[in-house]
């Protein structure tokens, strides 16, 4: 079995790994680099057959839905099969119509059944459901030619599905030749520090909501289902109703999980911003709107008692909030990766907050494993070698692990 990391050996985002056995090939993830100004076809990795012209390329297998692992799918041939978790595929299909960067439908292919192996040409693939900020995320065990490679994808051990990580530590896959492991947090926090759990985040939100005299706004991704659960639970504990837009409503619906908050729950309500109303009209999404309108509210009602609501904030709400005159005593809680804020992605939100005299408070935890959890995974799997991926500091691996083998982008190597 031969491997080539096309992108990701020394960066976070844009992950793409090609694996070859007996002349046949598969791709693990095909992500958009985080620093890309646009989603351009020129960013496609140099993989033969992404245009559908080479049958030796058997398929693309996704670890999870985040764009830094899936974003370049839009440029590959629809003839190439794609594997993913079933809920992940539904979430991607639900999200695509809302994105400004138009995507074609995700090509058909394989749907993962957690921990159940399936055969694709010479490759035996076993998906491991993992704890991550993206819903329905997986690590992938790839077996071929008598060799075993475990691709971690993105994972953590402190989310609402932390038990999945503990289960891997207790019953790890054996005889792993290569652990291709993400190291997003290396060099960013002390090796012994741990991240807050989602329960910790929920408790911090309870305190923040309790100290907010008006509308509590939490800027988080609707696809971060763990965080939506934390926000909803904290809202309920402080006698607030969580307001979500139609995009978030269809994402939550796509999980098909009765334990995940939904728009019809009494703790939830639908608030559709004007920009989304235009989308609904232009795209005739009337059935979609009807499915989620049982608890619909309008800005006029929020204005009457803003202290009774939490808003899952998205920037497209700013104009509606201006007109709604419901920002007296409001708070803004940023609950995403700080990198987006620091590199200027939300400068216009920063200006909007300044105009209204609202300060930014950060309450967040990482979607990635702390260094201590990385060490725990390596100890449990006891791989022949650890190969860095999805890290800005691959050189840090050697400080934690004794069997590190570094490989650069575009380099082919044997397992």
N, C-alpha and C positions, 0 to 999 in steps of 0.2 A: 504494500500500500504506500503510495506516494502522496505528498501533501504540498500545497502551495497556498500560503497566506497572500492573497492578492492585495488586501488592504486591512490594516489593523494591528500590524506587528509593533507599531510605535505610536499609535493614536487611539483615541476613543471615538467610536463612530465610524461608519462606512465599512463595517466588517464584511469580509467576503473570503471564504476558504474553498479551494477546489481540492477534491480528493480523487485519485485515479487508481484503479485496479484492473489489470488485464485489458487495458485499452479503453475501459469504460469509466465515466466520470460523474460525480455529483457535486453540487455547490451547497455549501452551508452559509446561509444569509447572503444578502446582496444589498447592503445598506448605503444610504446617502451620507457622505461625510458631514459632520456637524458644522464645519466651517464653510460649507458650500453656500455661495450667494444665491444659487438657483439649482434646480434639478435638471441638469443638462445631460444629454445622452453621452457627451464626451467623457463623462465621469465613469462610464461603465468599465469594469475591470477587463483586462485582456484575456477573456475566456473564450475559447473557440466554440462557436455554436450557439451563442446567445440569441442569434437571429433565427434559430430553428433549423439551420442548415446541416447540422452534424448530429446524427442519431446516437453517437457515443456519449453525448451529454444527456444523462437519464432524467435529471430533474434538479430543482432547487428546493432545499429544505430549510424552513425558517424556524428560528428559535422563538421569536415573539414578534409583536406587531410594531414596535417602535421604528420610526423612519430610518434611524441610523443602522437598522438591520434589514429593512424592507424597501426603502425609498426608491431604489433603482429598478424595482420590479416593472415599473411603468414602461421601461425601455426594452424589455426582453420580448421575444416572440410569444404569442398566445399558444403556440404549439408546445412550449416547454411546460411540463407538469410541475406543479408547486405543492409541496407538503407543508402542513401547518396543523396546529391544534384546531379543532372544530369551532370552538368559541372565538379563537383568534381570527379565523377566516370570517366569521359572521361580523365581528367587530370591524374588521377592515372593510368589508362590504358596506356596513352601515355608515362608516366614517367618510368613505370616498366621495359621495355626492356633495358633502359640505366643504371639501377642501378647495381652496382657490387654485391649486396646482392640479389640474384635472388628471385623474388616473383612469386607465381602462380597467375593466373587471379583472380580479385576480384569477389567473388561469386555474383550471381544475387540476386535481392531482390526488394526493393522499391526505387523509385526516388522521391525526395521531390518536391513538388510544393509549393513555398513560401506562407505561411499563410493559406494553405488549409489542413484541418485535414484529417486523415485517421485512420482506425481501425485495430489494430493487436491484436487478442484475446481480453482480457479485457481492453487493453490499447488504449486510444485515443491519437494520436500523432499529434502535430501541429508544423511544422518547421517554425522558424522565421529567415529570411535572415538577416545576421549581417555584420557589417564592421569589417574586420580583414585582416591581411596581406596574408592569404590564400584566394584564389578566391573561391566563392560559399560556404561560411561558414555559419553555422546555430546555433542558440540556439534552444532548443527543449522543448516544453510544453508537459508534460506527465500527463494524467488524467486517474484515475482508482479508483474504490471503493469510489467514492465521494470525492477524494482528488486530488489536483493539485500541481505538482512539475514543476518548471521552471529551466532547466539546461542551464546555460549561454553559455556553450562551451567557446571558446576564442573569445573575442570581443574588440572593441575600439570605440572611438567616434571622432577620428582625422584623419581618412584615406580619401580616395577619395569617399568612400561610407558612409561618416559620417551622411548623411541624414537618413540612416536606423536607426541609434541610436537615432536620434532626434525624429523619428516617433514612436519608442517604448516609449520614454518618454512622448510623447503627447497622445498616445493611447495605454497604457500598458494593458497586460492581467490582468484581475481582479481576486480577491479571490484566490491569490496564497498562498498555505499553506507553501511551502518550496521553497526558492530560493537557488539553489545549484550553487554558483557563484565563478568564478575564481578570484584570487587575485595576479596575477603574479607580479605586480609592488609594492605591499605592502612591506615596509621596504627597497625598492630600491631607491625611490625618496621621496621628501617631499610631505606631504599630499595635499598641495595647489598648487604644481607645475603642469603644463600641458606640454604635449609633443608637439614638432613641428608637424604641419600638413604636409601632402604630398606636398601641395603647397609650404610650407616653405622649404621642402627638395628640391623641384624643383628649387627654387630660389638660394639655397646654391650651388646646382650643376652648375647652370648657372655661378655663380661667379668663382667656381673652374675650370670649363672648359675654361672660358675666360682667366684665369691665367695660363693655361697649354700651353706650346709652342709646344708640340708634341702630342702623343697619350694619350688620357684620358681613364684610365682603372677604371671601377667601379665594385667592387667585391660584387655582389648581387645575390640572388637566382632567377633563371628563373621562379620559381613558385610564387614569390612575384610580382604579376601582377601590383599592384598599383605602385611598385617601378620601374618596367620596363617602365610604362607609364611616370613616373616622369623623368626617365633618357632619354627617347626618346624625351619628350617635351623640356628638357633642352638642348639636343643635337641640336634639330631643331633651338632653339633660338640662338645658338652659331655657326650655319652653319656647324654642324657636322652630319655625318651619323652614326647611331648606328649599330654596328656589333654584331650579335648574332650567337651562334652555333646551330647545328641541334636540340639538346635537347630543347633549349629554343623555337625554332621555332615550334616544335610540341606541346609544352605546350600552347603557345599562340593560335595555331590553334584549340586546344581542347576546348578552351573557347566558340568557335562558336559565338563570339561576334564581330560584324563588327566594333565596336568602339574601340576595343583593337588592338594595333599595331600588324601587321603581317609581315612576311618575304618579301612579295611582295610590301609593301608600299615603296614609294620613299625615305622615311626617314630611311629605314632599309636596311641591307644587310646581307647575310649569309657568315660567315667565318668558315670553317670546320677545326678544328685542326687535326693533324696527328693521334692522338689516336682515334678520332672519325671516321676517314677514315677507320681505321682498323676494327672498329665495323661495319661500313656500309658494308664493304667487307665480313666480317665473317658471318654477319646475312642477307646478300642480301637485304639491305634496299634501293635498288636503286629507287623504286617508291617513297619512303619517301623523299629521297634526291631530286628527280626530282621535286616534288611538291613545294619545297622551294628554288629552284636554279635560279629563274628568276632574282634575284639581287645578285647572288653569286659573291664574290670577293676572291682574293687570297692574300697571304701575300706580294707578290711582289708589288701589287698595293698599299697596305697599306704603304709599305716602301717608296713609292714615295712621299706621302703627309700624313704622320701620323697625322698632325694637323687637318686634315679634318674628323677624325674618333673618335668615342667613342667606346670602347670595353666593352661589358658586360662580365667582366672577370670571368673565371673559372680557377682553378689551372692547368687543363690539357692543357691550352694555353702556359704555361711557356716555354716549349721546342721550340714550333713554334716561339715564340717571340724572343728567343735567336738566332735562325737561321735567323729570318727575319730582324735582325739589325734595328729595328724601335723603339728603346726605348730611343733615345736621346730626352731629354726634356719631357719625359713621366711623368704622374702622376698616383698615385694609391689611389683610394678612397674606403675605406672599408665601406660597407653599409649593415651590418648584425648585429645580436646580438653580443655584445662584448665578451660574455661568450665563444664563440667558439675560439676567438683569445686568450683570457686569459688562457684557459685550455690547449692550445697547439695544437689545431686541425690544425692550419695553420702555424706551426713553419717552415715548409719547404718553404712556401710562404714568411715568414719573412726573411729567409736566402737568398732567391732568390732576394728579394728587396734590401737587404744589398749589395749583389754582384754588383747590377746595380746602387747603390747609389740613390735609389728611396725611398722617405719617405712615411709613411702611414698617410693619412688624413681620419678621420671618419666623415661621413655624414649619419645619420640614425635616424629613429624614431621608437618607439616601435609598435609592432603589438598588444599590449594589452592596456586595459583601464587604464588611470591615476586614482589615488585614488578619485579625484573629480568626475570622471564619474562613478566609482563604487558607490559612495554615491548617485549620481543622479539616478542611476538605482534602488537602494534600495528604495529611496524615492518615485519613480514613481510606483513601483510594490507593495510597502507596504506589504511585505510577512509576514506570521505568524512567520517565523523564517528564518534566513540566515545561511546556512551551508557552511563552507569554503572548497574549492577544488582548486587544481592547484596553490598552493602557498607554498613558503618556510617558510612563517611566518604567519600561521593561527591565532596566538595569536594577531596579529595586527587588526584583524577584530573587536575585542571588543572595540578598540579605536575609531572606526568609526560608529559602529552600535550597537544599544541597544538590539537587539533580536537575538544574535548569539548563535547557538547550535553547539558545536564541536563534531565531530565523527571521530574516528580513522580508519585506514585501517583495513578491515576485520570485522568490527563491524556492525551487523544488527540493524536497528532502524526503528521505525514507523513514517510515515509522519503525 
